[in-house]
Each structure stands twice: as structure tokens, then as C-alpha cells.
Amino acid sequence: MVVGGGPAGTAAAATARAEGLSVELLCARRGHRPAPGESLPPGTEGLLHEIFGASMLDDHQHQASFGNSGAWGGPDVEATEFVCNPFGHGWHIDRVALEASLHDRLRTLGVRVRSDVRVTGQAWSADGWRIALDDRDTTVIRAGAIVDATGRAARIARSQGARRRRLDRLVAAYWMLAAGDPQDGECTTLVQAAREGWWYTTPLPGGRRVVAFLTDADLMPARATRIARDWHERLEQAPHIEDRLASSGCALHSDPVILDAAVAHLDHPAGHGWVAAGDAAVSFDPLSSQGMLTSFVMGSGAGHAVAAMLTRGDQQPLIRWGAEYARLLEAHLRLQAAYYALECRWPTAPFWVRRRNRGASPDATSP
Ligand SMILES: Cc1cc2nc3c(=O)[nH]c(=O)nc-3n(C[C@H](O)[C@H](O)[C@H](O)COP(=O)(O)OP(=O)(O)OC[C@H]3O[C@@H](n4cnc5c(N)ncnc54)[C@H](O)[C@@H]3O)c2cc1C
């Protein structure tokens, strides 16, 4: 049983099915809240082909990305082009369309996909899991094992006593802007550091564009006192982002959606009959732009681990699961620290001081 239909859940389901298991994927509708994650790095296309046995990215629905650019550590924009990358180009994706085609692909592979149900409870007994859904019939399903791929909610793991620990309080003010200039030919993600955090903007297929401002939760003005002018004043501190929005015909309007973007991890990402993968296990700083790729890789690993347990009684992959995620998190934190250290223009600004002195940031272990 897989709970969650994002990158981690779909990869877990495809892999467990390829290992010969009977697999069901349960997934709640995302509703009006956007699923952040618009850029896939070079190499993802091949990985998806490996996991799902088909080409999942095409340029009818998604848009090739030929590089990134950033004003970080100085006022000028520097570009990194993918032209020399051995894996080729990256992608700007239509996230809703990609998840729909992954669900369709899973159905073709023989996975039972239910994309409109929320898991509301689960209990372990001698003969496996009993899982309760929020559908009208209050269905109860039985399963031998569960992959928790519910994203930052970590719904299953937390119900089994795992605790989610936050290492910072990063949040994103996130706007999905409707078609500006349909001729917007920009195909790179642009990042710019500012005194109180950093901005990014990415073009999306269909003429849309995402723009987001990342800062710490306590540095974000309270909702009641936030007005449109505040955002425009903040945007003025990131002139390259402001110019990119203007040249693509987009303007900030309405209130952004505020999203959790903290680096966080479970104290144990696997237990008796369950394993967590993707953001449920460890969520990374969006600066890395690696969250989805890692979720596909680890989701697939979770599918293998569950298959080893159910078909061969081999518990070793689940026992090693925590150490594997600890290594990934450590590597991420090293890279993150090195990247933030490149920006020294605001030595007294709290956002940057905290990132220089890890540990000085307000701890925020979640309930
Ligand atoms: C601002 C921001 C920008 C980002 N940009 C990028 C980017 O450009 N590139 C990138 O690679 N990554 C990016 N990320 C990270 C990326 O969004 C995540 O790493 C990725 O979505 C994690 O995938 P997942 O499958 O683990 O979880 P999710 O994609 O969060 O999926 C969780 C799934 O679980 C389901 N679910 C939850 N609770 C239940 C329940 N009770 N019952 C049933 N289903 C349930 C949800 O409906 C959903 O289908 C960004 C993150 C943020 C915050």
C-alpha cells in the first residue's frame, strides 16, 4: 500500500509493482493549494524512464530548461548553462499534468490508483494494516506494508510515533501567475538573494510563471498586517526578479500562498510494517531544486525495501533506511551551508546571520 501520489509515492508504487507485488496507491486531492516544484534537473528524464518504463516528459506538456541564473553573492546575474551537462537539459514542468500521467502510467502497470481519497486512520494488527479512508462508505483496506509518501505531513510515520524535526524555519510566499506575455521566451530559473531572504522565478508551460520569496517564518510580516505594497517594496530589493516579471508581462497580485519550506526530517523514517519516503522522510531546502529527483529515487528505494520484506522476509533494507537518509541529509546540509556562505553582503541581517551560525536559528521542532 502506498499513501501519497506525488514523486515519492508514484515511484514506490511502480517499483513495488515491478517486483511482483499487488499494489494500491491512495492519494488525496491537492485542492487549491499549489504543489511547489516546477523544475527538474538534467538526468531526471532517464531516471523516470527507468522507474516507469516509459518516457514521462515530453515537450507538448512540459518545457525544456536550458540553465539557471542567479544574482547570489554579488549584484550581477551569472548564468549556468546545461549545454555541457552530460545529462542534457532540464525541464520546467506542469506538475498537475505530470502527476496525472504518472497515475495513468501506474494504472497501465497494474497498480490500483485512487486519486481522490484521504487516509484518515490506520492500525497494525497481527494480519497487517487496516487503513481507514474518508470516503462515504468509510472503507477499510488491508495491507501488508505501507509506504508513507504523504509529503511534509508525514501522516503515517507520525501516527506511528515518529517525530519530525525542523532544522530551520524557512517558508515560501508563493505566487502562481497567470499568463503574462505569451511570447515569454525565457527558459531559465532566476534566483536572487536579498537582505531578508531570497527570490526565485521560473517560467511554466502555458505562459504561466511562478515567483516565490523565501524567508524565515518569524521574518515574514503577519498576515493581518501584510498588504500588497509590502510585497512590491520587497520585490524592489530584488531588481533582477522584478525586471524578469516585468519583461514577461507578469505582476504580483493578490496574496501569496504561504508554504512550509523548512529543512526537516523524521527521527526514524521506517518502523514495523511502514517506511517513509520523499518529503515525508526528509524535506530539503528548495534552493537545491533536488526535492523531486530525490523523492523519485528514494520512493523507488522504498518500493524495493517493501518488496524485500514482503516477498523474502528480508528486513535489512528497512533497517538500513534511516542511515541512508541520514547520509543524504548530511550531504544536503554541507552543500546548503557552502551555498549560503557565498552570500556575505548583509553580515548583520538575521536571515543570513542564522545561516552562517547554524544552531542560532530559532529551533522549531514540530509537534
Ligand atoms: C517553495 C518550494 C519550491 C520547490 N521547488 C522545487 C523545484 O523546483 N524542484 C524540485 O525538484 N523540488 C522542489 N521543491 C521540493 C518538492 O516540492 C518536494 O520535494 C516534492 O514535491 C516531494 O515529493 P513527495 O512525493 O515526497 O511529496 P508531495 O509531492 O508533497 O506529495 C504528497 C502526496 O501525499 C498526498 N497526501 C497527503 N496526505 C494524505 C492523506 N492523509 N491521504 C492520502 N494522500 C495524502 C498528497 O495529496 C500528495 O499526493 C520545492 C519545494 C518548495 C517548498
Ligand as a Chemical Component Dictionary entry (heavy atoms), coordinates in Angstrom:
data_LIG
# 
_chem_comp.id                   LIG 
_chem_comp.type                 NON-POLYMER 
_chem_comp.pdbx_formal_charge   0 
_chem_comp.three_letter_code    LIG 
# 
loop_
_chem_comp_atom.comp_id 
_chem_comp_atom.atom_id 
_chem_comp_atom.alt_atom_id 
_chem_comp_atom.type_symbol 
_chem_comp_atom.charge 
_chem_comp_atom.model_Cartn_x 
_chem_comp_atom.model_Cartn_y 
_chem_comp_atom.model_Cartn_z 
_chem_comp_atom.pdbx_ordinal 
LIG C1  C1  C 0 8.716  26.680 -2.498 1  
LIG C2  C2  C 0 9.209  25.329 -2.955 2  
LIG C3  C3  C 0 9.728  25.181 -4.226 3  
LIG C4  C4  C 0 10.200 23.928 -4.650 4  
LIG N1  N1  N 0 10.743 23.827 -5.909 5  
LIG C5  C5  C 0 11.238 22.640 -6.329 6  
LIG C6  C6  C 0 11.777 22.502 -7.638 7  
LIG O1  O1  O 0 11.799 23.443 -8.444 8  
LIG N2  N2  N 0 12.268 21.286 -7.985 9  
LIG C7  C7  C 0 12.241 20.203 -7.142 10 
LIG O2  O2  O 0 12.717 19.121 -7.515 11 
LIG N3  N3  N 0 11.701 20.300 -5.915 12 
LIG C8  C8  C 0 11.193 21.482 -5.489 13 
LIG N4  N4  N 0 10.611 21.567 -4.250 14 
LIG C9  C9  C 0 10.512 20.336 -3.418 15 
LIG C10 C10 C 0 9.352  19.442 -3.896 16 
LIG O3  O3  O 0 8.153  20.159 -3.867 17 
LIG C11 C11 C 0 9.227  18.214 -2.999 18 
LIG O4  O4  O 0 10.496 17.707 -2.670 19 
LIG C12 C12 C 0 8.430  17.080 -3.655 20 
LIG O5  O5  O 0 7.152  17.507 -4.055 21 
LIG C13 C13 C 0 8.272  15.915 -2.656 22 
LIG O6  O6  O 0 7.535  14.877 -3.249 23 
LIG P1  P1  P 0 6.731  13.833 -2.338 24 
LIG O7  O7  O 0 6.146  12.829 -3.258 25 
LIG O8  O8  O 0 7.605  13.377 -1.230 26 
LIG O9  O9  O 0 5.584  14.683 -1.626 27 
LIG P2  P2  P 0 4.410  15.574 -2.270 28 
LIG O10 O10 O 0 4.731  15.987 -3.655 29 
LIG O11 O11 O 0 4.138  16.635 -1.248 30 
LIG O12 O12 O 0 3.177  14.577 -2.322 31 
LIG C14 C14 C 0 2.470  14.192 -1.169 32 
LIG C15 C15 C 0 1.220  13.423 -1.601 33 
LIG O13 O13 O 0 0.569  12.873 -0.451 34 
LIG C16 C16 C 0 -0.830 13.079 -0.558 35 
LIG N5  N5  N 0 -1.373 13.012 0.814  36 
LIG C17 C17 C 0 -1.045 13.761 1.902  37 
LIG N6  N6  N 0 -1.770 13.375 2.987  38 
LIG C18 C18 C 0 -2.561 12.347 2.558  39 
LIG C19 C19 C 0 -3.545 11.506 3.215  40 
LIG N7  N7  N 0 -3.835 11.632 4.509  41 
LIG N8  N8  N 0 -4.180 10.554 2.465  42 
LIG C20 C20 C 0 -3.888 10.389 1.150  43 
LIG N9  N9  N 0 -2.964 11.152 0.496  44 
LIG C21 C21 C 0 -2.320 12.114 1.190  45 
LIG C22 C22 C 0 -0.937 14.428 -1.262 46 
LIG O14 O14 O 0 -2.215 14.603 -1.843 47 
LIG C23 C23 C 0 0.176  14.259 -2.318 48 
LIG O15 O15 O 0 -0.307 13.487 -3.409 49 
LIG C24 C24 C 0 10.136 22.811 -3.794 50 
LIG C25 C25 C 0 9.584  22.950 -2.502 51 
LIG C26 C26 C 0 9.125  24.193 -2.085 52 
LIG C27 C27 C 0 8.545  24.326 -0.691 53 
# 
loop_
_chem_comp_bond.comp_id 
_chem_comp_bond.atom_id_1 
_chem_comp_bond.atom_id_2 
_chem_comp_bond.value_order 
_chem_comp_bond.pdbx_ordinal 
LIG C1  C2  SING 1  
LIG C2  C3  SING 2  
LIG C2  C26 DOUB 3  
LIG C3  C4  DOUB 4  
LIG C4  N1  SING 5  
LIG C4  C24 SING 6  
LIG N1  C5  DOUB 7  
LIG C5  C6  SING 8  
LIG C5  C8  SING 9  
LIG C6  O1  DOUB 10 
LIG C6  N2  SING 11 
LIG N2  C7  SING 12 
LIG C7  O2  DOUB 13 
LIG C7  N3  SING 14 
LIG N3  C8  DOUB 15 
LIG C8  N4  SING 16 
LIG N4  C9  SING 17 
LIG N4  C24 SING 18 
LIG C9  C10 SING 19 
LIG C10 O3  SING 20 
LIG C10 C11 SING 21 
LIG C11 O4  SING 22 
LIG C11 C12 SING 23 
LIG C12 O5  SING 24 
LIG C12 C13 SING 25 
LIG C13 O6  SING 26 
LIG O6  P1  SING 27 
LIG P1  O7  DOUB 28 
LIG P1  O8  SING 29 
LIG P1  O9  SING 30 
LIG O9  P2  SING 31 
LIG P2  O10 DOUB 32 
LIG P2  O11 SING 33 
LIG P2  O12 SING 34 
LIG O12 C14 SING 35 
LIG C14 C15 SING 36 
LIG C15 O13 SING 37 
LIG C15 C23 SING 38 
LIG O13 C16 SING 39 
LIG C16 N5  SING 40 
LIG C16 C22 SING 41 
LIG N5  C17 SING 42 
LIG N5  C21 SING 43 
LIG C17 N6  DOUB 44 
LIG N6  C18 SING 45 
LIG C18 C19 SING 46 
LIG C18 C21 DOUB 47 
LIG C19 N7  SING 48 
LIG C19 N8  DOUB 49 
LIG N8  C20 SING 50 
LIG C20 N9  DOUB 51 
LIG N9  C21 SING 52 
LIG C22 O14 SING 53 
LIG C22 C23 SING 54 
LIG C23 O15 SING 55 
LIG C24 C25 DOUB 56 
LIG C25 C26 SING 57 
LIG C26 C27 SING 58 
# 
